[in-house]
Amino acid sequence: MRGRPGMSLFFGFAFCLAPLLGAQVGAQAATCRDPRGFDAWLQDIKKEAAAQGIPQSAVDASLDGVEYDPNVISHDHGQRVFHQSFEQFSGRMVNAYRLRRGAALLQKYADTFDQIEKQYGVPGPVIVAIWGLETDFGAVIGNFPTLRALATLAFDCRRSDMFTMQLFYAIRLVARGDLSPGAMHGAWAGELGQTQFMPDAYYKYGVDFNGDGRIDLLHDVPDVLASTAKYLQSYGWKAGAGWQPGEPNFAVIQQWNKADVYSRTVALLAQKLADGQ
């Protein structure tokens, strides 16, 4: 889960995965499966999805015509471990634009944030900090076709099980009526929406907070904000407790993004917004 000048798009996901991938990427610069086998593999995936109880209509709507995307593999292989100090990263990301825009959004959606905090215990500044760092408050959510990206990564042999699971959850979102296949665009690694949920998190923690009958984390701001709060609540957010390093809720922010530099930057931006800076 997871920009303005100087930020690599969808930094959060890349920051989490890069330490896990560094050695593998160096050893496997080439695709580990022949792309010519993708179509046959996809037919097997369709059968497996249906066997898991996903409606055939959703499976066909989601996967018919999906093609292998070498650009996704290029992005995946191109990840590097980030070597920035907290001072360097936070100094760039906690900037005048995010503080000004974040304050304006806290005011614009004040009633919504009040309702969310009553229900989930998570205050508005924390949600806005994540929103701002992930996608600049929804301005840059990505334009990779999600189903194609996930299918490509699931076909690739390095983390096939993880991305196959995410692909099935993406199809479940279609079956549930949250998003159409054509509307599912996001980051190259499958993150969706204004705070960058992977499909399993979208499915489990997504909230229809505006009551329109579907969960839309790409366009519906109340859904985005409440879903982010529900995610944090699910990992043990304590209402009324602090979120700086050493305080009870910092560990929950780390569940959003385990990279210490990123988590501390979320906490710092949230605190500045809470303090009206």
C-alpha positions in Angstrom: 0.0 0.0 0.0 0.9 2.8 -0.5 4.0 12.0 -6.3 5.0 15.4 -6.3 8.4 16.4 -7.6 11.2 14.2 -6.4 9.2 11.2 -5.4 9.2 7.9 -7.1 5.6 6.9 -7.9 4.2 4.4 -5.4 7.3 4.7 -3.3 5.6 2.9 -0.4 5.2 -0.5 -2.1 8.7 -0.4 -3.7 10.3 0.6 -0.4 8.7 -2.5 1.3 9.6 -4.9 -1.4 13.0 -3.7 -2.5 15.0 -5.3 0.5 13.2 -8.6 -0.2 14.0 -8.5 -3.9 17.5 -7.1 -4.2 19.3 -10.4 -4.4 16.7 -12.1 -6.6 16.6 -9.2 -9.1 20.3 -9.2 -9.4 20.3 -13.0 -10.1 17.4 -13.0 -12.4 17.5 -10.0 -14.7 15.6 -11.9 -17.3 12.1 -13.2 -17.3 11.9 -16.5 -15.5 9.1 -17.9 -17.7 8.7 -17.8 -21.5 6.0 -15.2 -22.2 4.8 -17.5 -25.1 3.3 -19.7 -22.4 1.2 -17.0 -20.9 -2.1 -17.7 -22.7 -2.1 -21.4 -21.7 -1.3 -20.4 -18.2 -4.1 -17.9 -18.1 -6.6 -20.6 -19.1 -5.5 -22.6 -16.1 -5.8 -19.6 -13.9 -9.4 -19.0 -15.1 -10.2 -22.6 -14.2 -8.6 -22.3 -10.8 -10.5 -19.0 -10.1 -13.8 -20.7 -10.9 -12.9 -23.6 -8.7 -12.5 -21.2 -5.8 -16.1 -20.2 -6.2 -15.6 -16.9 -8.1 -18.4 -16.5 -10.5 -17.5 -17.5 -14.1 -19.0 -14.3 -15.5 -16.6 -12.2 -13.3 -13.7 -14.5 -14.3 -14.4 -14.1 -18.0 -15.0 -10.4 -17.8 -11.8 -9.9 -15.9 -9.4 -12.1 -17.8 -10.7 -12.4 -21.4 -8.2 -10.6 -23.6 -5.6 -10.0 -20.8 -2.1 -10.0 -22.2 1.4 -10.4 -20.8 3.0 -7.0 -20.1 6.8 -6.9 -20.3 6.7 -3.3 -19.0 5.4 -4.5 -15.7 8.3 -7.0 -15.4 10.7 -4.2 -16.3 9.4 -2.1 -13.4 9.6 -5.1 -11.1 13.2 -5.9 -12.0 14.1 -2.2 -11.8 13.5 -1.8 -8.1 16.4 -0.7 -5.9 16.8 -0.5 -2.2 16.3 3.1 -1.1 19.2 4.7 0.8 17.7 7.8 2.2 17.9 9.0 5.8 14.7 10.0 7.6 15.9 13.7 7.4 16.4 13.5 3.7 13.2 11.8 2.9 10.9 13.6 5.3 12.5 16.9 4.4 11.4 16.4 0.8 8.0 14.8 1.4 6.7 16.9 4.3 6.6 20.0 2.2 4.6 23.2 2.0 2.3 21.8 -0.7 1.3 18.8 1.4 0.8 20.8 4.5 -1.3 23.4 2.8 -3.4 20.9 0.8 -3.7 18.6 3.7 -5.0 21.3 6.0 -7.6 22.4 3.3 -8.8 18.8 3.0 -9.1 18.4 6.7 -11.4 21.4 6.7 -13.3 20.4 3.5 -14.1 16.9 4.9 -14.4 17.8 8.6 -17.7 16.2 9.1 -16.6 13.0 7.4 -13.5 12.8 9.5 -15.5 13.3 12.6 -17.8 10.4 11.7 -14.8 8.2 10.8 -13.0 8.9 14.1 -16.1 8.1 16.0 -16.4 4.8 14.2 -12.8 3.7 13.8 -10.9 5.8 16.3 -8.4 7.1 13.7 -8.0 10.9 13.5 -8.2 12.8 10.3 -4.5 14.0 10.2 -3.2 10.5 10.1 -5.5 9.5 7.2 -4.6 12.7 5.4 -0.9 12.1 5.9 -1.2 8.7 4.3 -3.4 10.1 1.5 -0.9 12.8 0.7 2.2 10.6 0.7 0.7 7.8 -1.3 -0.8 9.6 -4.2 -0.8 13.3 -3.5 -4.4 13.2 -2.3 -5.6 11.1 -5.2 -3.9 13.1 -7.9 -1.5 10.3 -9.0 -3.0 6.9 -8.6 -1.4 5.2 -11.6 -2.5 4.1 -15.0 -1.4 0.5 -15.3 -4.4 -1.9 -16.1 -4.5 -3.7 -12.8 -5.7 -7.1 -14.0 -3.0 -7.2 -16.7 -0.3 -6.2 -14.2 -1.3 -8.7 -11.6 -1.7 -11.5 -14.2 1.8 -10.7 -15.5 3.3 -10.8 -12.0 1.5 -14.0 -11.1 2.8 -15.6 -14.3 6.4 -14.6 -13.4 7.8 -17.3 -11.2 9.5 -15.3 -8.5 6.4 -14.4 -6.4 3.7 -16.2 -8.3 1.7 -17.4 -5.3 1.4 -13.9 -3.8 0.3 -12.2 -7.0 -2.0 -15.1 -8.0 -3.8 -14.5 -4.7 -4.0 -10.8 -5.5 -5.3 -11.5 -8.9 -8.1 -13.6 -7.5 -9.0 -10.8 -5.1 -9.1 -8.4 -7.9 -11.6 -10.6 -9.7 -13.6 -10.8 -6.5 -13.9 -7.0 -6.5 -15.4 -7.3 -10.0 -17.8 -10.0 -8.9 -18.8 -7.9 -5.9 -19.6 -5.0 -8.2 -17.1 -2.5 -6.7 -15.2 -1.9 -10.0 -15.5 -2.9 -13.6 -12.4 -4.5 -15.2 -11.9 -1.5 -17.4 -12.0 0.9 -14.4 -9.2 -1.0 -12.5 -6.1 1.1 -13.1 -3.4 1.7 -10.6 0.3 1.0 -9.8 2.4 -1.5 -11.7 2.3 -3.9 -8.8 -1.4 -3.9 -8.5 -2.1 -1.2 -5.9 -5.4 0.5 -6.3 -7.0 3.7 -5.3 -6.1 7.0 -3.6 -4.3 5.3 -0.6 -3.0 2.4 -2.7 -4.7 -0.8 -1.4 -3.7 -4.1 -2.7 -6.7 -6.0 -3.9 -6.9 -8.3 -0.9 -6.9 -5.2 1.5 -9.5 -3.5 -0.8 -11.7 -6.5 -0.5 -11.3 -7.0 3.2 -11.2 -3.5 4.5 -13.0 -1.4 1.9 -16.0 0.6 3.2 -19.0 2.0 1.3 -19.0 5.1 3.5 -21.0 7.3 1.2 -23.8 4.6 0.9 -24.0 4.4 -2.8 -24.0 0.6 -2.8 -20.4 0.0 -3.9 -16.9 0.5 -2.6 -14.9 2.8 -4.9 -11.4 3.7 -3.6 -10.5 5.3 -6.9 -13.0 8.1 -6.9 -15.2 8.3 -3.8 -13.3 10.2 -1.2 -15.5 9.1 1.8 -14.9 5.5 0.9 -11.1 6.1 0.6 -10.9 7.9 4.0 -13.0 5.4 5.9 -11.3 2.3 4.3 -7.9 3.7 5.3 -9.2 4.1 8.9 -10.7 0.6 9.0 -7.4 -0.8 7.8 -5.5 0.9 10.6 -8.2 -0.1 13.2 -7.9 -3.7 12.1 -4.2 -3.6 13.1 -5.0 -2.4 16.6 -5.2 1.4 16.4 -5.9 2.8 19.8 -8.3 5.7 19.8 -6.9 8.7 21.6 -3.3 7.4 21.7 -0.3 8.9 20.1 1.3 7.9 16.8 4.9 9.1 17.1 7.8 6.6 17.4 7.6 5.0 20.9 3.8 5.7 21.2 1.2 3.0 20.9 -0.1 3.7 17.4 3.3 4.0 15.6 3.4 0.2 15.4 0.1 0.3 13.5 1.5 2.9 11.0 4.3 0.4 10.5 1.8 -2.1 9.4 0.8 0.3 6.7 4.4 0.5 5.6 7.2 -1.4 7.4 10.0 0.9 6.1 11.0 3.0 9.2 11.8 6.1 7.1 8.3 6.0 5.5 6.4 5.3 8.7 8.2 8.1 10.6 7.4 10.4 7.8 3.7 9.6 7.9 3.8 10.2 11.7 5.6 13.5 11.2 3.3 14.8 8.5 0.2 13.8 10.6 1.5 15.6 13.6 2.2 18.8 11.7 -1.3 18.7 10.3 -2.8 18.0 13.7 -0.8 20.9 15.2 -1.9 23.2 12.4 1.6 23.8 11.1 
